Amino acid sequence: MTDVLKMLDHVYEAGADPALWPSVMAHLADALGAREAVLGGLALGRTPLFVAPRTDPVMVESYVAHYHAQNPVPAAMRGQGLNQVRSDDELTDIEAFRRSAFFNEWCVVQGFFHGAAVNVASGGILGTIMVNSVQALDTAELVAFQQVAPHLSRALRINQLLMESRAATLSAFSALDMTERAVFLVDAEGRISAGNTLAENLVGPGKSLVLSRGRLACHAPADTVRLQGLVQQCLSGRLAQPNATLDIAREPNRAPLQLACLPVTDESGIQARAGSVRLMLIVSDPEERLRRKAERFGQAYRLTPAEAHVVLELAIGGDRSALAERLGISIATVRSQLTSIFDKTGVRRQAELVRMLMDQL
């Protein structure tokens, strides 16, 4: 689960730049202990997308030319819903499948003995991600695959929205709100040219970030120096690590912001709308993400807003007395709300409740 959580930023970077999908597939395979993860069957604009970063190109050619028609999984997946992971033995007559020429001549030679698939994307487009492994995915790995699936769908949908924005039918920047990250567009001089709603909420008097002469700055001078250095490296193409990140300190007792710098390519669709943009600063606010996670958790289990707030405060930490103090309510009220939450979620311990919340991506 930890490896899957770590890859979410990579997923949303691919939402902004389709060229990063091979890296995402490689990260997904590693996180699930698989040999390969393949994304196929989706058309972004008019360009077919088939991403298999670890498969020999010769094997890809043979699959497209010959073996695709013998693979029963794509046809079986057309009858499945969106974001629902299915294993190969759920989709096929597994014994017959393992006797087939496709399995023995194409899968076995690559060490693909087991698989699991999920349909991703929405809005009139559809793709399938297939994970191929030596051993069958265990329960924890299937759960992790299931939980990351909606994020993969969302990132692919962002790709589509950005493509549509080239026709000026949709603001490309509004699509970036779907990442649940603050996104700043930066010009060739390092100045901020625009920001999505979450970005706007982070900047200003009393906020976590400020603008200084049009450039993003931090409250701590040392953090500003590091931030501007990262921006200049990204603008000049001298980033030591393609996915370099930076922690931005905030007030005491607050989690730092996590910032990543991503060059903007022609393929992203953003340059077509705003030609002066050269990079994106993607800022993740752990506190805001936890708050949104608690909201989704509350909706999933039909908690009241007050109950969802209690779950959020539990995740932040502290005993019932500390929760009552932060929420401005009595300990008896906290106890009553926890009893209701336990009844709705089916758990009986606070630690289990927090674990359920944190496992929800």
N, C-alpha and C positions, 0 to 999 in steps of 0.2 A: 504493500500500500504506500509506503514512504516513497519508493521510486516512482510510482504513478503520480503522487502529489507533486513531486519535483518536476515532472515533465509538463505540467499544465502551462507554464509560461512558454515553453517551446510550442505547444499546441496553438496558443493564441498569437504567437509570432508568425506561425504559418498562416493564420487567418488573415494577416496583413500582407504576407508575401508567400504565394503558392510555391515558390522555389524551395521553401524550407520543408515541404512535406516529406521528402526522403529522410531528412534528419528525424522528423517526428516518428516516422514508421520504425526507424532503427531504435529510437528511445523506447517506443512501445514494446517492441520485441524484447528488448533487454529487461524492461520492467516486469514483463510477464514470464521471463525465463524461456522465451521462444527463440527459434532460429530466424524467423522472418515474419514481418507483418506487411501485408500488401493492401494497397488502396487502389480500387479500380472500378470501372463502370460509370464514372461520373464525367460529365462534360462541363467545363467552366468556360463560358462564352461558347466558342466553337472548337475548343481544343480538348480532345479526349485526354483523360487523366488515367495513367496506369503507373503506379509507383511501387516498385519492388526493389529497394536499395541493395539487398544482399543476394538477389537471385542473379545467376549468370545470365548475361544478355542473350546468349545462345538458347538457354532454356526458356527465356521470356518469348523469344521468337517462335520456338517450337510450340509453346502454349497457345499463342495467338493464332498461329497458322493451323494447328492440328488438334491439340489436346483440349482447348477450351470447350469444344463441342462435346467432349466426352466427360466433362466435369459436371456431376449432378448438383453440386452445391449452389451455383448461381441461380439455377432454376428453383431450387428449394427455398432460397432466400427471398425470392420474389413474393412468396406467400407469407413472409414474416413481417412483423411490425418494425417501426423505427426504434433504434437504440435498445433492441432486445438481443442479447448475446445468445447464440445457439451453438452447441458443440456438434462435431461431425456425426456423432452417433444419433443425435436428435434429428438430423436433416436427411440422413441416408439410411438405406439398408446396409449397415456397416460391414457385414460379412461379404455381401456382394460387391460393395465398393472396394474392399481390400483385395478382391480377386480381379479387379478391372485392370485393363492395360494402362489407363491413366495413372492409377495409384502406383503400379509396379514399375512403369517405365518413366514416369515423370516425378512422382512424389518421393518414392523410396530412395532413388539415386541421390536426392538432395537432403535426405534425412527428415523429410516431412511425413511423419507417421501419424500425427494427430493434428486436429485443427479446431478452431472456433471462429465464428463469423458474426458480424453485426452490420445491419443496415444503418447508414448515417446520412445526414443532410436532410434538407426539407425545402419547401417552397417550389415544388415542381421538379426538383433534381434529386437524384438518388445515387448513392454509391454504396459499396460494400467493402468493409475491412476484414481481411482474413488473416488470422494468426496461425502460423504453422510451427509445430514443435515436435521434438523427439518423444517426450512424454505428454500424456494428456494434462491439460491445465487442471490444477487442483482447485478446490472450492474457493480459497482465498484469491487465487489468480483470476478465476471467473468473475468473482465479485468485483475485483479491481477493474477488470475489463468492462464490466457492466457500468461501473460508476464513471469511468472516463468517457464512455460513449457519447453522452449528451454534449460534452465539451468538444469532442471531435466534430459532431454534427454542427455545433454552433460556429466553429472556426471555418468549416466548409461553407456554411451559409454566409459568413462574412466575406469569403472569397467571391461568392456570387454577387453579393450586394455591391462590392467594390467594382466588379466588372460592369454591373448595370449602371453604376454612377458615371461611367465614361460617356454615356449617352445623355448625361445631365438630367436623368429622370429621378435621381435620388442623391442626396448628399452623402458622399463617401464617408464623411466624418461621422454622420449619425450612425453608420454601421458599426463604427468602432466602439460605440457605447455598449454593444453586445458583449465585449470582452470582459466586462466588469473590472477593467483596469482604467486608470487615468492615462490618457494618451495625449501628448503634446507633439505638434508638428513643428519642426525646426528648419529654418532656412540656411542658406550657405554661409551666412555670417554668424550662425549660432543663436539667432534670435527666435523667440517663440512666435509663430505665425497664427496658430489656432490651437484650441484644446477642446476635448469633448466635455460633457457635463461633469464627469467625475474629476477631470483635470481642473476645471473651474472651481470646484468645491475645495480643492487643496491649496489654492493660491489666494493670498490677500492678508490684510491685517489680522493678526491673531491666528492665522492658519499655518499649516506645516511648511509651506513654501512661499517664496515671494518672487516678484519680477524686479530685476535691477537692470535698467537701460535695455529693456526688452528681452533680457536673458534670464533663464531660470536660476534662482539662487536659494541657498539654504540659510537657516538662522545661524548655524555654526560656520564661521569663515573657512575652517579647514575642509568642511564638507563641500562648500561652494567651489573651492580650488579643485577638489577631486572630481566634482561634477563637470566643471568646465573643461578639465583635462580629458575626461571621458568623451565629451562632446567633440572636442577638437580631434581626438584620435579617430573617432567614428567618421567625422567629416573628411579627414585626410586618408581614410582607408588603412589606418595603421593600428587598428585594434589587435591587441595581442591574442585575445580570445573572442571569437565571433559572438558569443552569448555572454559577454562580460556584464556583470551586475555590480551595483553599488548600494550599500546600506546608508540611509540618510537618518541621522539621529533626530529625535523629537524631544519634547519635554520629558522630565523624569516620570517613570512609571508608564510610559507609552511605548508601544512597539515601534521600531524604526520602519521607515518606508523602504521598499525595495525597488530600485530603479534599474532598468535595462535600456540599452541604446541599440537601435535597429536602423541600419541604412534603408532608405526608401528606394526601391527599384522601379523601373518602368512597368514591370509585370504586376506590381501591387495595385495599379489603377489610381494611386494618389497623385503621382506626378502629372497624370493626364488632366487632373482637376486643378492642381495647384503646382505649377511648374517650378516654383522657387523652393519647394520643400525638398530637403535632402536627407532628413532622418526623422525618426520617431523616438521620443522618450516615453517608455511605458513604465508607469509607476504603479506598484501594487501596495495597497494599504491593508496590512493584515487585520487591523481592527475593523475596517469597513467590510472586508471579505467575510470576517467572522459574523458581523452583524447581519449581512445578507444571507449567510448560511443559516443563521438562527431563524430568520424570516421564512426561508424555504422549509426548514425543519418544522416550524410551527404550522405552516400550511399543510405539509404532508401528514401531520398527526392531528390536525384540527385543534391546535392549541389556541387559547385566547392570546391577544397581544401581550397581556401581562405575564402569562405563562411562558411565552416565547422569550420575553425579556429575562425571566428567571433563568432559563436555560442558557442564555447568552452570558449572564453574570456568573453562572456556575463554571462555564468554560474559561472565563477570565481568571477565576480562582477565588479561594476563600471559603470559610465555613458559612453556616446559615446566618450567624450573627453578622458577619461581614457583608453578606448579601443583603440582609435587611437594612443595614446602615446605608449601603450604596443606593438601594432602591427607595429608601425613605419610607419603609413599611415595617410592621412588627414581625418578630420571629414567628409568631403564630400564623401570620398571613403567609409567610414564606413556606412554612410547614404545610399549610393547607393547599397552596398552589403546587408544591412538589407532589403531594398525594394525588392530585388530579392529573399531573403530568405523568406520573408513574402508571396510573390506570390507563391513560390513553396510549402510552408507548409500549406497555407491557414489560418494563424493567422495574427493578426495585432498589437499585443502588445509584447514588449520584455519579459514581465513577463510570458505570455502564451507560448512563444517560449522556455524559460528556463524550464517551467513546463513540456512541451512535451519532452524535452531532459532528464530530471531527471526521468520521468515516464518510459522511455525506459530502461529496465534492461540490 
